[in-house]
Structure formats: structure tokens, C-alpha cells
Amino acid sequence: MRPALILLLLFVSLTAANRLHRPDAPKGFLELQFHHFIGKKILHSDSTYLNHFNEPFTVTKFRYYVSNIVVSNSATGKQYRLPDTYFLVNEAEPASKSIRVVVPAGGYDTISFLLGVDSLRNTSGAQTGALDPLNDMFWTWNTGYVMAKLEGSSPLSKLPHHLIEYHIGGYKKPHAVQQLIALKVPAKAVQVKSSGMAKVAIHADLDKWFYAKHPLKIADQPACTTPGALAVKYAENYAQLFFIHSIKQP
Amino acid sequence: MKARAVILVLIVAMFGGSWLMQSFVPDNEVRSYAADPLKQEIPYGFPPPVYTFKNNPLTQQGFNLGRRLFYEGRLSKDNYIACASCHQQHGAFSDFEHLLSHGDNNQFTLRNAPPLFNLAWHKELHLDGGINHIEVQPLAPITASNEMASGIDSIIAKLSADTSYTRMFKAAFGDATITSQRILKALAQFTGSLTSANSKYDQMRLGKVQFTDMEYKGYQIFRARCASCHTEPLLTDFSYRNIGLTVDTFLNDLGRMRITGLPEDSLKFKVPSLRNVARTNPYMHDGRYWGLAKAINHFAGFNAADLRTDSLIRNGAPLEKTDVYLVISFLHTLTDSSFLKDKRLVAPEFNGNIHQ
């Protein structure tokens, strides 16, 4: 074995040992709770709502990926990026709407995440966990994840069963739909402590799905199920769905 | 010296291990620590492969499981249609003598089943390039209602109930859990290992054999007239091209445009490799031409009026009739009979026995 290689190994082992022995910064739990609304009304799968254009509709399925979570403090510049974590928020599964993460203790005034799955994971072959194709958020004929899915019905839809079906996906430019969303914590920063759990309530107003940036009436567009310019419009709308409603300190 | 190195490695393992675990997120599947590693075969003169089994270490047990799954009818709704139903070894894993293949409930597929070999060199799969990774490709035929009409959840249920399968998953991945990821990775171990590079053409390149006069003349014409798309040594450049085939109004298959949505990609299909081409009759994406002569005559008597047709074809002079037959004699040198008869690739229930 060459001396250079030995030196390299020694360096790596010392660096590793050093890291191991460095006293760990205290960490704490942070819970992101997602709540879904239409306007001011809580979303229920058996209710009919009116959107911005006064179009009646129901929502039977609402799911989206949350990934690449970053918590940061704009005052101190401190930032923590969660390593490689993917969550599927599913309206039908209450547990999926609370995302618990461990971050270094401290105050954070901004929480960012990618709504969707980054291009790298879209091109890395068979995945598991939240990214398992079993979750029905994966296109088999044109590889890629459905980043957000909204299904339901509306009398204004001319599709079979008056369905409305929005499967928004596509990771490739110019039709990439993954959206980086940065949410400001209102008033005071959320304090993550080594004991207890800080909770952040994130509200999503689904009405904005149809109008936040681009007006997209159900009557005109009852479905969008392929990557393309229309999917990008929905994505630019859903980028504005979320805001932090409140925080709860332990 | 050697002992010191070993000690150092151990130190790295001891102290670095926990730290490394935190920095790199493993690919979740537990590996069997007793599986026998296999080496990926990279034939002489081939470029580096796209798929290198980096996150799917190739082992004998993984390959064996992948092979069994490839021949497994229970991957389909009716428990009879396997991958191998439309990808038969004697047809270089194409659907021998079928224009289109037969799927669930006597339905037809959209396209002519492509042969399967050297897939580790493909950046994208399918004739429209819609699949970006070899591991996720099987999901397309498995879930297509006119192909295997199944779903991963029902496959997991069927295989989990069969102890001969849970044993194989344990041997390949370290425990008996069956997941979509493991099914797909095992299949990729088999399909990614289908390497065909031992035809007469390959042996000629290695200087082991010589072409006949006709084969050689055909090769020269091929190099001058065909090789800019059917690039050596893989005999495809993996591009998508419109070769001027009129659209079938029943199938209405627009090819690459279905994936990109770009009008300029209308009627473009992936340039197929010509390896084993004598075994993949009929030809073109919808199998419209029977026989090599018919297929090559498409280029020989070409009507260049349609401006969407690839410029290499529009601007090329038509092939002479004699040239067509010389090219055919060259194309026959691309048949890799050792691949077509490779016992390692045969359905496991035949125990390596092959009849042809």
C-alpha cells in the first residue's frame, strides 16, 4: 500500500473521529402540521365548495410531496437543511399531515420546502418509502413523480362522471413543476428546544389552486394529467397555497 | 505494511462508520452480506455504460431472482403474461414474429416489442424514450391495461404468499421482505445483464474471423450509408428520428412527441440497435415491414417530399438494389447466437436446457 493512501486513510479516520467526539449541538423536535381549507372552510371529502369563479366542486383526493425541508433564521443567517427526506401529505391520512423532524435547537423565522420531488430523485431508479410507486404518485409511461394530485368532481366538468382530475408532474425544464416554497413565521420566530415539540400550523387554501397566479376555471380545464405548459400554470398557482397560520411552543 | 493498512481501515470503519451513516442516506434496501458478487460485463470497444449497478450491487442471487421474475406470469393480472411472453430469448428478447404483442384479455400493444440487450447503455428506454431509468421500466408494462394489467401491490401479495420467493428475496437482499424497490432492482439485475457482443461482427472486430466478400462489401456500404444513426459498436446513436413512416391512423402513435409535447418530435422514434436484427422480424416501431429487404427498401426507394423526415434520409441518395442485398449479408453477421442460446438467461424451470 502506498504511503499517500495511508496518509489519506489516516486523515479520513482522524476527521471522522474528530467529528464523532465533537459535542453534538442540542437538537429538538419540530412538527409541521398541514391543514387544508377552501377559502375559510375546512376541507371535507363529502362537501361541495365554491371556488373563486363560483364553480361548485368536491375534492375526493388531495396529495402532495413535501421534500428538501430547510429551516432558517434571517437575523442570524443560521440555516439547517434536512438530509434527504421525502414526505407524502395525504388529505385522507391524518397522520401524514403532521411531519415531525429533528433540527438543531434555536429560533427559526423561515421554513422552506420543495413542493414535489427534486429532479435527481425523479431520475434515480426504483425508490422506496414515500417515493414508492405503490403510493400512486408515479407515472409509469413517462417516468416521473406526480408532485401534487387533486381529484374530485364538478357539474361543470364535461369528463365522465363530471370528474375533475389534476395530476401535476414533470421534472424537466421548461415544464418542471416542483416549487420551492419559503414560508415566513408570523411575528416571532419559532423556538426549537431540546425538550418538547414546537408546532407550526401551515394552512393551504385550495381555492388558490384555481386562481392564485393564473385563472384556471374548472369549466375550461377539468383535467391536467400530463407534463406541459398547463401543468406549470397549476404549479405556479399551488406555490401560493401555503402560509404559516400559527405556531405553538412547548 | 499490509497489517497497518488493515488496522487503519478498521479505525476508519469504527470511527467513521456512524458519521458516514448520517451523511449518506442509504438506498434503504438491506443487502445480503452473503450474496455472491457478479461483475458487470463491458464488452471490448463499448463505451462506459449508463447503468453501472452502483445503487444495486450485482449478485448471483439478485440476478437469479430477477431472472425468475422476468419469466414470472404472476406479474400480470391473469397470472400468465410474463415479461418473457413478449421478450423471448430466441428473438433476442423481442416478440418473435409478432407485429404487436398480445396483452391482457387479447388486447394488442401499441408498439412492436423491442429486443432487450445492452440496456445498460441506454440513457432512456422505450421507443419514445419515456422511461428515464432501467429500474423503473417494468412498471410500464406491468400496469398498462393492454399489457400485463397488474399492479405492484397485487404482485407483492402474490409473491409474499410463496415461500420459494421469500427465500430468494432473503438470499438477494438479506431479509424476506418483498417491496416494489426490491422487485424492480432484481429485475434490473437481470435485464441490465443481457449483454450481446459476440456476433461474427464482434469477432471480426477482435480479429478472430474474417468477413466474406459480400459481408465486407455490405459493411462498407453500411458504414457509408447507415452508420451515422446506427453507430458502431452499439449500432444505435440512441437518438430519436422521423424516418418518414406515415402514421397508422388506427394506432395514431406520435412517438417521441407523446413524451416531450414538442411538435418537432412528432413521429420520432428511437433509432434501434441493429444487433441481432435478423432475429427481430417484423420491423419498425409498429412492425409494419416483414423481412429485412422490406425494411431496408423503405430507405432505398424513399419519397423525400415530407419535410419532417430526418434530413439524413431526405438528402441521401437512394440505395441501389444490389446494395440492399449486400447490406443484408452484413446484417446477418450481427446475430449473436451465443447470446440467443446463453443458458444463464433461460427460464429457471428449464434448468438451462434450451431447445432451438
Interface residues (C-beta under 8 A of the other chain):
Chain A: M1 L5 I6 L9 L10 V12 S13 A16 A17 R19 L20 P83 D84 N122 T123 S124 G125 A126 Q127 T128 G129 D132 P133 L134 F138 T140 W141 N142 T143 G144 H175 T226 P227 G228
Chain B: M1 K2 R4 A5 L8 V9 I11 V12 F15 G16 S18 W19 L20 Q22 S23 V25 D27 N28 E29 N55 N56 G130 I131 N132 H133 I134 E135 V136 L139 A140 I142 T143 A144 I152 D153 I156 T179 S180 Q181 L184 K185 A188 R258 I259 G261
